[in-house]
C-alpha cells in the first residue's frame, strides 16, 4: 500500500463547476500538507500549505485536512479553464527532510 | 526573493552518453536541495537530496549520481545513459530544517534518451 493515494483521473468538468480533489494517507505522523499545481511541461508550483487539521482558504481555493480520517481535499470554486492542470498532494511529518507525494490528478476545465 | 534555475530546459541524448544537469538557487543560503524524476503521466520520484555541500543522500539505486560542489548548486550526472533515464527532471529546494518549510520547484529539464 502506498503511503499516499491519489486518484490519477483524468477529471473533466465544465467551467464554473466546483471541483473536489482528494488524497488519502496511511501515516498518522504526517502534519504538514501541501497541494501543488503543475501545468503541462512545467515544474509544480505550491498552491496551498496547511498544518494539522482544519480548513484554509485562498481565493477560489480551499484546502481541507481531516487527520482523523487521514484524508485531505482541495476544493476549487468557480473553476476556470486556466485551472486545467495536474494537481499533486504532498505531505510530511515534523522534522522530515522529504515530502511524500501523491500520483497527481489530471484536471481539465471545459469552457 | 528566491529563484531556482535549471538547465538545460530540454536535452536529447543517445544511449550510453554522459549526462550533466545543473540546478542553482538564488536568494537563500544553506538550502536543502532535491532531484526528482517524473516519468510521463506518473508521479514524482525522489532521486537524491542534499542538506549541505558534499552531503548527498540517494533514494533509488540507479546509474545516476548527484553532487553539490557549492552551497546553492546541485548537479545530476550519469556516465552512461539508459533508455529508462528519459523523463522530466525537477530540482527543488527548501530553506532548511525549521520544520515548517515546504519545497519549491524549478522549471525542469526534459530528457529524452534515444
Interface residues (C-beta under 8 A of the other chain):
Chain A: X6 X8 X32 X34 X36 X41 X42 X43 X44 X45 X46 X49 X51 X88 X90 X94 X95 X97 X98 X99 X101 X102 X103 X104
Chain B: X32 X34 X41 X42 X43 X44 X46 X49 X51 X59 X88 X90 X97 X99 X100 X102 X103 X104 X105 X106 X107 X108 X110
